[in-house]
């Protein structure tokens, strides 16, 4: 009995480590200093996974070895949740204006980083509308909350938003899906020149005109609205995903 319990623990740990490692590989965002730490964690988990997978056949039966030849339902669901978190990390919000994002935008040489005060005025107590969801930057405690409900799955998040005098807006939260929860941090950089605001996702993003001096319909900034698009839908998703986990 003790051997079987050890086998189950090893198998579960291997599945979770493998799924999270694949999700991180899909993201491919290992350029920042903070992500380098994550990559070291991933490498460590991968090494543990290899050791566990090597040990598992010695502990298990022939049936266990045959089951290891294909991913389990739990492993598949963990991979799906990791992929969902990856999509969020890669900047789901910037997809809300595909036409603008598709154009090549050159930031003028004289553009300067926006200050924290300017970013605060732009984002505080606003909802950012996305194609399949929305995020909200509350002034109180700088709370950030969001939900996503699309072809990639359902998820909700709670965390914090932060701004700096170097033009950075960062959304850091834990995203919850039916198969698990995953931390994600997405940062955007902003420049301003003659009243025009330029924005791009910090890692791997392309510059877009976020807002013209006189706001245009295609400006991404038009998706920042004062109405709360998050709270009610977030609570509904919390309930829905909780019920699904208990079924």
C-alpha positions, -999 to 999 in steps of 0.1 A, spaced: 0 0 0 28 24 8 44 17 -25 12 24 -44 7 57 -26 42 68 -35 36 58 -71 4 79 -73 22 109 -57 51 106 -82 27 103 -111 7 133 -101 37 155 -95 52 144 -129 20 152 -147 17 187 -132 54 195 -138 52 183 -174 20 203 -181 33 235 -166 67 231 -184 49 228 -217 27 258 -210 58 278 -202 76 266 -234 46 277 -254 47 312 -240 84 317 -249 88 349 -229 121 342 -212 138 376 -220 131 396 -189 152 392 -157 121 381 -137 114 354 -164 149 341 -162 141 331 -126 110 313 -139 131 295 -164 155 283 -137 124 270 -118 112 253 -150 146 236 -155 146 224 -119 111 210 -123 120 194 -155 150 177 -139 128 164 -111 102 152 -136 128 132 -155 140 116 -123 104 108 -112 96 93 -146 127 72 -145 117 59 -110 80 54 -117 84 21 -138 104 5 -109 76 13 -85 46 6 -107 30 -24 -124 28 -33 -161 -6 -16 -163 9 16 -148 37 16 -175 11 12 -202 -9 41 -189 22 63 -190 23 59 -228 -5 84 -233 -14 116 -214 -40 113 -187 -72 134 -186 -57 154 -157 -25 161 -177 -45 172 -207 -67 196 -187 -36 211 -169 -20 217 -203 -51 235 -215 -52 257 -185 -15 265 -188 -20 274 -225 -49 298 -214 -26 315 -189 0 317 -217 -24 335 -240 -31 360 -212 6 366 -206 12 372 -242 -11 402 -241 -47 393 -249 -57 429 -244 -37 441 -275 -58 419 -298 -89 440 -293 -79 462 -322 -64 440 -348 -66 466 -376 -44 490 -356 -20 463 -344 -15 451 -379 -1 485 -391 36 493 -387 39 522 -363 71 542 -358 75 560 -326 91 595 -331 126 600 -319 114 628 -296 88 607 -278 92 604 -240 81 578 -215 47 587 -199 49 595 -162 31 575 -135 8 604 -130 -2 604 -167 -7 567 -167 -28 569 -135 -51 595 -152 -54 572 -182 -61 539 -165 -75 544 -129 -110 531 -123 -113 521 -159 -124 488 -175 -103 477 -205 -126 459 -229 -111 429 -247 -125 407 -275 -133 379 -251 -134 396 -217 -123 426 -198 -100 438 -171 -105 465 -145 -79 488 -128 -94 500 -95 -80 529 -77 -86 513 -43 -55 493 -33 -46 493 -70 -67 461 -74 -68 445 -108 -95 420 -117 -104 404 -150 -124 376 -168 -120 358 -201 -147 337 -218 -139 326 -253 -128 298 -275 -97 293 -254 -117 287 -223 -130 305 -192 -108 321 -166 -109 349 -140 -82 368 -123 -75 390 -92 -43 408 -85 -27 443 -87 -18 468 -113 12 490 -111 26 520 -130 60 537 -131 76 569 -143 93 550 -171 60 545 -188 52 510 -177 18 495 -168 20 460 -153 -10 437 -146 0 410 -122 -26 385 -111 -34 348 -105 -56 334 -132 -81 307 -123 -94 281 -147 -114 249 -143 -81 229 -143 -60 250 -120 -45 284 -113 -15 302 -128 3 334 -120 7 358 -149 23 392 -153 19 414 -184 35 448 -188 29 475 -214 52 505 -222 39 539 -232 55 568 -250 39 602 -258 48 628 -284 27 659 -293 -3 645 -275 -2 611 -293 2 581 -270 21 550 -283 18 517 -266 33 482 -269 34 450 -249 68 450 -232 78 416 -243 75 408 -280 49 435 -287 46 460 -316 40 497 -312 5 510 -319 -10 544 -317 -30 540 -285 -46 574 -286 -44 603 -310 -45 639 -298 -81 639 -309 -94 604 -301 -104 584 -332 -128 554 -333 -99 530 -341 -79 540 -310 -73 513 -285 -79 539 -258 -116 539 -268 -118 505 -250 -109 521 -217 -143 530 -202 -156 541 -168 -183 514 -166 -175 484 -145 -174 455 -171 -158 431 -147 -173 426 -112 -206 410 -121 -192 387 -148 -162 377 -126 -185 366 -97 -206 345 -122 -174 328 -135 -161 322 -100 -194 303 -92 -195 285 -125 -159 272 -123 -163 263 -86 -193 242 -94 -175 225 -123 -146 216 -101 -169 199 -76 -188 178 -102 
